[in-house]
Amino acid sequence: MITKKHSVLFVVQAGKKYGTGHLKRILKIAPYCETPFLWIITDLKEVDPLRDLVKEFPHQITDSRDKIHVSDILKDTPYDFIVSDCVNLNNSLVLGLNECPIPMISFDNAELGLSSEIHIAPLPSAEYKQANFLELYHTPINKEFFMEKTEYTGVKNVLVTIGGSDPHNIAEKVIKTLKDTPFKVTVIAGPFSNYKIEESDQVTIVKNITNIAPYIKNSDLVVCGPGFTMLEVLAANKYIVVIAHNLEQYQSLKPIPLLNPLLESFLLTPKKIKTAINKASIGRLNIPEGFSFEKWWLELSNNIAGRPASCPLCGSYHKTSIARNSSQNQFSCNNCDSTYLYYIHPLAQEENLDFIVANNVEQAQQGYKRAVLKQKEDSNRRVLIIKKILPIPTYQSYKLIDIGAEHGIFVQESSHNGFSAQGVELSKFSRRLALENNNITLVDSMDKVYETGPIYNIVTAWKNIELLENPYQYMKKLSSIVTLGGLLAFRIPVVTPTPFNKGFFRVTEKGGRFLAERVGINIVQTSRFVNEYKEEFIEFYGIKRSEA
């Protein structure tokens, strides 16, 4: 996520061929940076209309045929990040951006996406591993676009808004198709469009608008391109006929609810336009029951292939790519110094956070007594630390729950020290041993714990946080069951320089603290621990100060 403290160079195309859609996308992002600079590449001879759009930001406008090099733009300012929003670039600029050492995010351009941090498009593509940019920048869709779903009575008012230039005159094709129909049509003319459309009782042309929301609100169906306007229309619960620019985009749009995609160029025939709008006018588009745009939007924005949008521990977007291959990418966070993997094809077992954290390995009986003695020593040590952090006369009313309790030894020692203790263990084998050998009944499901709400004074999770793809979400769930002023304790392996053997993270102490702070836990003590196998761990003990 770009924050105010970073300087960002935006490279964007705008003009007669590309319209202003790309530029407007960047203008939604730029305010989130402290020092944005816009480098605009255009095919316009007269650039004053562009200057009016970007007058609030430092910028430079250059002709697409100029021989300007990336280094010419970079020479005066050490930017933290580059964002490229250019569909096509000449070979020199592609080479210059690809060789640039500054981290880069590329929208739409596969040539840059292969070498930048990630190739991003407005929607996931069947051909490329792409993702939505919302998760990266938290760019908001203005709340005025979110409209209540109204009872559908058919299409009466059609809004046509193709983009800044509409070089293929798609709007004109739509108007000709709708001639002599009962629909009222409003056309939003972009700043560089050159429509030969006459206004009439049926057709209204609107120019030079800055807020499209009222026009979307007053329409029943919108014909638009596959950009930000499309998403705003989805938020408004309106039917859409969306014009895809290429076959891959068309295939990506087909499965989306509420959309009826068409392919432009010679395939965009009057018959297909009329069929698409008629399907909407009689309510035959596929709208699932209970469709939520916000839920769909979040799921889409989380579909980021090749890397997380931000560090799953501390939340910082600023990272260094260490290694990548066809199955996984490895990153180092420049904020908390942790390293982590992101699997391009997520493992199926990662879907259930609780399944991983709980110990589900059936351990052999051999060496059980020796293991129990070690566990008792370790459990007593941890209980003493907790009692020092929470120095109260009696602990009988203090509810403690141990997540991934194995054979229940820590639960047993906590009970002996006066706590009202219980444990959760998903392994049937471990639960049976806990009952047979220690007379302890362990809970078999985390669902039974989460539904109780914040009733536990102490929550402990000693194992395998590093195996989680999204530890933040898991820690947030744990924090939700801790009372304010209560204690949450967890343990992670000490970072080593060896390659990943399993899991997603090598977490530093700094990363563990950030993770706890994000869920409202203030770490008051850490402790180093070495087990019998010479594996070293960091234990974190924190007090819940606020809700996440």
C-alpha positions in Angstrom: 0.0 0.0 0.0 1.4 3.4 -1.0 1.5 5.7 2.0 2.1 9.4 2.4 5.7 9.0 3.2 6.8 7.7 -0.2 7.8 9.5 -3.4 6.4 7.8 -6.5 7.0 8.3 -10.2 3.9 7.6 -12.3 4.5 6.9 -16.0 1.2 7.1 -17.9 -0.2 7.4 -21.4 -3.0 9.7 -22.4 -4.3 11.3 -25.5 -6.2 10.8 -28.7 -5.4 7.1 -29.0 -5.5 6.1 -25.3 -8.1 8.7 -24.0 -7.8 9.7 -20.3 -8.9 6.5 -18.6 -5.3 5.5 -17.6 -4.6 9.0 -16.4 -7.7 9.2 -14.3 -6.8 5.9 -12.7 -3.5 7.4 -11.7 -5.1 10.6 -10.5 -7.1 8.4 -8.0 -3.9 6.9 -6.7 -1.5 9.9 -6.6 -3.1 11.7 -3.6 -2.0 8.8 -1.4 1.7 9.7 -2.0 3.5 12.5 -0.3 5.6 13.4 -3.4 4.0 12.1 -6.6 5.4 13.1 -10.0 3.4 12.4 -13.2 5.3 11.7 -16.4 2.6 11.7 -19.1 3.3 10.3 -22.6 0.9 11.6 -25.2 0.2 11.7 -28.9 -1.6 15.1 -28.7 -0.1 18.1 -30.4 -1.9 20.5 -28.1 -1.4 19.4 -24.5 -3.3 22.2 -22.6 -6.3 19.9 -22.0 -4.0 17.4 -20.3 -2.4 20.2 -18.2 -5.8 21.1 -16.9 -6.4 17.6 -15.7 -3.0 17.3 -13.8 -2.5 20.9 -12.7 -2.6 19.9 -9.0 0.5 17.6 -9.4 4.1 18.1 -10.4 4.3 16.6 -14.0 6.1 16.5 -17.3 4.3 15.9 -20.6 6.3 14.4 -23.5 5.4 13.3 -27.0 5.3 9.5 -27.5 7.8 9.9 -30.4 10.4 11.8 -28.3 13.7 10.1 -27.6 13.5 10.9 -23.9 15.0 8.2 -21.6 13.9 7.1 -18.2 17.1 8.3 -16.7 16.3 11.8 -17.8 13.2 11.8 -15.6 15.0 10.1 -12.7 18.1 12.2 -12.5 16.7 14.9 -10.1 14.7 12.8 -7.7 15.5 9.4 -6.0 12.0 7.9 -6.2 11.0 5.1 -3.9 8.7 3.5 -6.4 7.6 3.6 -10.1 4.0 2.9 -11.3 3.6 2.4 -15.0 0.2 2.7 -16.6 1.0 2.3 -20.3 -0.5 -0.2 -22.7 2.2 0.3 -25.4 5.7 1.8 -25.2 8.5 2.1 -27.7 11.3 -0.3 -27.3 13.6 2.3 -25.8 11.2 3.1 -23.0 10.5 -0.6 -22.3 14.2 -1.3 -22.1 14.8 1.7 -19.8 12.0 0.8 -17.4 13.0 -2.9 -17.3 16.6 -2.0 -16.5 15.6 0.6 -13.8 16.7 -0.6 -10.3 13.7 1.1 -8.6 10.8 -1.2 -7.6 8.0 -1.0 -10.2 4.4 -1.9 -10.6 3.0 -2.2 -14.1 -0.6 -1.9 -15.2 -1.8 -3.7 -18.3 1.6 -4.0 -20.0 2.9 -7.6 -20.1 6.3 -6.5 -21.4 6.9 -4.6 -18.2 5.0 -7.0 -16.0 7.5 -9.8 -16.6 10.3 -7.7 -15.0 8.4 -5.5 -12.6 7.2 -6.4 -9.1 3.8 -7.4 -10.6 1.8 -7.1 -13.7 -1.6 -5.7 -12.8 -4.8 -5.2 -14.8 -8.3 -4.0 -13.9 -9.5 -7.7 -13.9 -7.8 -11.1 -13.7 -6.8 -12.4 -17.1 -7.0 -15.9 -18.4 -3.7 -15.6 -20.2 -1.6 -13.6 -17.7 -1.4 -13.9 -13.9 -2.7 -10.5 -13.1 -4.5 -8.8 -10.2 -6.6 -5.8 -9.3 -4.8 -2.8 -7.9 -7.3 -2.0 -5.0 -5.4 -4.2 -2.5 -2.1 -2.4 -3.4 -3.3 1.1 -3.0 -6.6 0.9 -1.2 -7.9 3.3 -3.8 -11.5 3.9 -2.8 -14.6 3.8 -5.0 -16.5 6.9 -3.8 -19.3 5.9 -1.5 -21.8 7.8 -3.5 -21.6 5.1 -6.2 -22.8 2.4 -3.8 -26.6 2.4 -4.4 -29.3 0.2 -3.0 -30.6 -2.5 -5.4 -34.0 -1.4 -6.7 -36.8 -3.5 -8.0 -36.1 -4.3 -11.7 -38.8 -3.1 -14.1 -36.7 -3.2 -17.3 -34.4 -0.8 -19.1 -35.6 2.7 -20.0 -32.5 4.9 -19.7 -29.2 3.9 -21.3 -25.9 5.6 -20.4 -23.0 5.4 -23.0 -19.6 6.3 -21.7 -16.7 4.7 -23.6 -13.7 6.8 -22.6 -11.7 9.8 -23.2 -11.3 9.5 -27.0 -13.3 6.4 -28.2 -11.1 6.1 -31.4 -13.3 3.3 -32.8 -16.5 5.5 -32.5 -18.2 2.8 -30.5 -20.6 5.3 -29.0 -21.8 6.2 -32.5 -22.4 2.5 -33.3 -24.5 2.1 -30.1 -26.6 5.2 -30.9 -27.3 4.0 -34.5 -28.3 0.6 -33.1 -30.7 2.1 -30.6 -32.3 4.5 -33.1 -36.1 4.1 -33.2 -36.1 2.1 -29.9 -38.0 3.3 -26.8 -34.8 3.9 -24.8 -33.6 7.3 -23.7 -29.8 7.5 -24.3 -27.3 9.8 -22.6 -23.8 9.9 -24.1 -20.8 11.1 -21.9 -18.4 12.6 -24.4 -14.7 12.4 -23.3 -12.4 15.4 -23.6 -10.8 14.0 -26.8 -13.8 12.4 -28.5 -15.0 13.7 -31.8 -18.5 12.3 -32.1 -20.8 13.0 -35.0 -23.9 12.5 -33.0 -26.9 14.8 -33.2 -28.9 15.5 -30.1 -32.6 14.7 -30.2 -35.6 13.8 -27.9 -34.0 10.4 -27.6 -30.3 11.3 -27.4 -28.6 13.7 -25.0 -24.8 14.5 -25.1 -23.0 15.6 -22.0 -19.5 17.1 -22.1 -16.9 18.3 -19.6 -18.3 16.5 -16.5 -16.2 15.7 -13.4 -18.7 13.5 -11.5 -20.4 10.6 -13.4 -22.2 9.3 -10.3 -25.6 11.2 -10.9 -25.7 9.9 -14.5 -25.1 6.3 -13.4 -27.8 6.7 -10.7 -30.3 7.9 -13.3 -29.6 5.0 -15.8 -30.9 1.5 -15.9 -28.1 0.2 -18.1 -24.6 1.5 -18.9 -22.4 0.8 -22.0 -18.8 1.3 -21.1 -15.2 0.1 -21.4 -13.6 -2.4 -19.0 -12.0 0.2 -16.7 -12.8 2.0 -13.4 -16.2 3.2 -14.7 -17.3 -0.4 -15.1 -16.5 -1.0 -11.4 -18.4 2.1 -10.3 -21.4 0.8 -12.3 -21.1 -2.6 -10.6 -21.1 -0.8 -7.2 -24.3 0.9 -8.2 -26.1 -2.4 -9.0 -26.8 -1.4 -12.6 -26.8 -3.6 -15.7 -23.7 -3.3 -17.9 -22.8 -3.9 -21.5 -19.0 -3.7 -21.4 -16.8 -3.4 -24.5 -13.7 -5.5 -24.3 -10.6 -4.3 -26.1 -9.2 -7.8 -26.9 -10.1 -11.5 -26.8 -8.3 -12.2 -23.5 -10.1 -9.3 -21.8 -13.4 -10.6 -23.2 -12.8 -14.0 -21.8 -12.0 -12.6 -18.4 -15.2 -10.5 -18.4 -17.6 -13.3 -19.4 -18.0 -15.0 -16.0 -18.6 -11.8 -14.0 -22.2 -11.3 -12.7 -24.2 -8.4 -14.1 -21.9 -8.1 -17.1 -22.7 -8.8 -20.7 -19.4 -8.3 -22.6 -18.9 -7.6 -26.3 -15.7 -7.6 -28.3 -14.9 -4.4 -30.2 -13.5 -3.9 -33.7 -15.3 -5.7 -36.6 -17.0 -8.1 -34.1 -19.0 -5.3 -32.6 -22.0 -5.5 -35.0 -25.3 -3.7 -34.6 -27.0 -7.0 -34.1 -24.7 -8.0 -31.2 -25.2 -4.6 -29.6 -29.0 -4.8 -29.9 -29.0 -8.4 -28.6 -26.9 -7.5 -25.5 -29.1 -4.6 -24.6 -32.3 -6.5 -25.2 -31.1 -9.3 -22.9 -30.7 -6.7 -20.2 -34.0 -5.0 -21.0 -35.9 -8.2 -20.2 -33.9 -9.0 -17.2 -32.0 -12.1 -18.5 -28.5 -11.2 -17.3 -27.1 -13.5 -14.7 -27.4 -11.8 -11.3 -26.9 -14.3 -8.5 -29.2 -14.1 -5.5 -27.6 -11.9 -2.8 -24.8 -10.7 -5.1 -22.6 -8.3 -3.2 -20.4 -6.0 -5.2 -18.2 -5.2 -2.2 -17.6 -8.9 -1.4 -16.8 -9.6 -5.0 -14.5 -6.6 -5.2 -12.5 -7.7 -2.1 -12.2 -11.3 -3.4 -11.0 -9.9 -6.7 -8.5 -7.6 -5.1 -7.1 -10.4 -3.0 -6.4 -12.5 -6.1 -2.8 -11.2 -6.5 -0.7 -13.8 -8.2 3.1 -14.0 -7.6 3.3 -11.9 -4.4 1.2 -10.5 -1.6 0.2 -6.9 -2.0 1.8 -6.0 1.3 3.9 -7.8 4.0 1.4 -10.2 5.7 3.2 -9.5 9.0 3.6 -5.7 9.3 1.5 -4.5 6.4 4.2 -2.6 4.6 4.2 -2.7 0.8 8.0 -1.9 0.6 9.9 -5.1 -0.1 12.7 -6.6 -2.1 12.3 -9.6 -4.4 14.9 -12.2 -3.4 14.1 -15.1 -5.7 11.2 -16.2 -7.9 10.3 -19.2 -10.1 7.2 -20.6 -11.7 5.7 -21.8 -8.4 6.8 -19.4 -5.8 8.3 -16.0 -5.1 10.5 -15.0 -2.1 10.5 -11.6 -0.6 12.3 -9.6 2.1 10.3 -6.9 3.9 12.3 -3.7 4.1 10.2 -2.6 7.1 10.2 -5.5 9.5 13.2 -7.5 8.0 11.2 -10.7 7.8 11.4 -12.9 4.7 8.5 -14.8 3.3 7.3 -16.9 0.4 4.2 -16.4 -1.7 3.0 -19.5 -3.7 1.6 -18.7 -7.1 -0.6 -21.8 -6.8 -1.8 -21.7 -3.2 -1.6 -25.0 -1.3 -5.0 -26.6 -0.6 -4.1 -27.1 3.1 -3.7 -23.3 3.6 -7.5 -22.8 3.4 -8.0 -23.9 7.1 -5.8 -21.7 9.4 -6.8 -23.7 12.5 -6.0 -27.0 10.9 -2.3 -25.9 10.4 -1.8 -24.3 13.8 -3.2 -27.3 15.7 -0.9 -30.3 15.9 -2.4 -32.9 13.6 0.6 -35.4 13.5 0.0 -38.7 15.1 3.0 -39.2 17.3 4.4 -42.6 18.2 4.3 -43.9 21.8 8.0 -44.4 21.8 9.8 -41.7 24.0 6.4 -40.4 25.2 7.4 -40.2 28.9 10.6 -38.4 28.1 8.7 -36.0 25.9 6.2 -35.3 28.7 8.9 -34.5 31.2 10.4 -32.0 28.7 7.0 -30.5 28.1 6.3 -30.1 31.8 9.6 -28.2 32.3 8.8 -26.0 29.4 5.2 -25.5 30.4 6.2 -24.4 34.0 8.7 -21.9 32.5 5.9 -20.4 30.4 3.4 -20.3 33.2 5.9 -18.4 35.5 6.4 -15.8 32.8 2.6 -15.3 32.4 2.2 -15.0 36.2 4.9 -12.3 36.4 3.2 -10.3 33.6 -0.2 -10.7 35.3 0.7 -10.4 39.1 -2.7 -10.9 40.8 -3.5 -12.7 44.1 -5.6 -15.5 42.6 -6.0 -16.9 39.1 -9.0 -19.1 39.6 -11.3 -16.7 37.7 -8.7 -16.3 34.9 -9.8 -18.3 31.8 -6.8 -19.7 29.8 -7.1 -21.5 26.5 -4.1 -23.2 24.8 -4.4 -23.6 21.0 -2.7 -26.7 19.6 -2.5 -28.3 23.0 -1.0 -31.7 21.9 -1.2 -34.0 25.0 -2.5 -31.2 27.2 0.6 -30.8 29.4 0.6 -27.0 29.3 -3.2 -27.1 30.1 -2.4 -29.4 33.0 0.4 -27.2 34.4 -1.7 -24.1 34.0 -4.5 -25.7 36.0 -2.0 -26.7 38.7 -1.0 -23.1 38.9 -4.5 -21.9 39.6 -5.8 -21.0 36.1 -9.2 -22.1 34.8 -7.5 -23.8 31.8 -8.7 -25.7 28.7 -7.1 -26.6 25.4 -7.9 -27.1 21.7 -6.4 -30.0 19.7 -7.6 -31.2 16.3 -5.6 -34.5 16.3 -7.7 -37.4 17.5 -4.6 -39.3 18.5 -3.3 -36.4 20.7 -6.7 -35.9 22.3 -6.9 -39.6 23.1 -3.4 -39.6 24.8 -4.4 -36.4 26.7 -7.5 -38.2 28.1 -5.9 -41.6 28.8 -2.6 -40.4 30.3 -3.4 -37.0 31.8 -7.2 -37.2 32.3 -7.6 -34.0 30.3 -10.5 -33.5 27.8 -9.5 -31.2 24.9 -11.8 -29.3 22.6 -11.8 -30.7 19.1 -12.8 -27.6 17.1 -11.8 -23.9 17.0 -15.3 -23.0 15.8 -16.5 -23.8 19.3 -14.0 -21.3 20.7 -14.5 -18.4 18.2 -18.3 -18.4 18.8 -17.8 -17.6 22.5 -16.5 -14.1 21.9 -13.8 -12.3 24.1 -14.1 -14.3 27.3 -10.5 -15.6 27.7 -8.0 -13.7 29.9 -5.1 -15.7 28.4 -4.8 -17.2 24.9 -1.6 -19.1 23.9 -0.6 -20.5 20.5 2.8 -22.0 20.7 3.2 -23.7 17.4 3.5 -23.1 13.7 2.5 -19.5 13.1 5.2 -19.5 10.4 3.2 -22.1 8.4 0.3 -19.7 7.8 -0.1 -17.9 4.5 -1.9 -15.1 6.2 -0.8 -14.9 9.9 -2.5 -11.5 10.3 -6.0 -12.9 9.7 -5.3 -15.8 12.2 -3.9 -13.5 14.9 -6.9 -11.2 14.4 -9.1 -14.2 15.1 -7.1 -15.1 18.2 -7.2 -11.4 19.4 -11.0 -11.4 19.1 -11.4 -14.0 21.9 -9.0 -12.2 24.3 -10.5 -9.8 26.8 -9.2 -6.2 27.0 -6.3 -6.2 29.3 -5.9 -10.0 28.7 -2.7 -11.7 27.5 -1.9 -13.3 24.1 1.2 -15.4 23.8 2.7 -17.0 20.6 6.0 -18.5 19.5 7.9 -18.5 16.2 11.2 -20.0 15.1 14.3 -17.8 15.1 15.2 -16.5 11.7 18.1 -18.5 10.1 19.8 -17.9 6.8 19.0 -21.5 5.6 16.5 -21.9 2.7 12.8 -22.4 3.5 12.1 -26.1 4.3 8.4 -25.5 4.9 5.9 -22.8 5.6 5.7 -19.2 4.4 7.7 -17.1 6.8 11.0 -16.6 8.6 9.8 -14.0 11.1 12.1 -11.6 12.9 11.4 -10.3 16.4 10.5 -7.0 14.8 8.1 -8.7 12.5 6.4 -10.5 15.3 5.9 -7.3 17.3 4.4 -5.6 14.2 2.1 -8.5 13.7 0.8 -8.3 17.3 0.4 -4.5 17.2 -1.8 -4.7 14.1 -4.3 -6.8 16.1 -4.3 -4.6 19.2 -1.7 -6.5 21.2 1.1 -4.6 22.9 4.1 -6.9 23.4 5.5 -6.5 26.9 8.0 -9.3 27.0 9.9 -11.7 24.6 11.8 -14.8 25.6 14.2 -17.0 23.7 13.7 -20.8 24.0 15.8 -23.8 22.7 14.0 -27.1 22.5 15.6 -30.6 22.9 16.2 -30.7 19.1 18.4 -27.5 19.3 15.7 -25.5 17.5 15.5 -21.9 18.8 12.3 -19.9 19.2 11.2 -16.4 20.1 8.2 -16.2 22.4 6.0 -13.1 22.4 3.8 -12.1 25.4 1.5 -9.2 24.8 -1.4 -7.4 26.5 -4.5 -6.6 24.5 -4.9 -2.8 24.6 -7.5 -2.2 21.8 -9.7 -4.0 19.3 -8.1 -4.8 15.9 
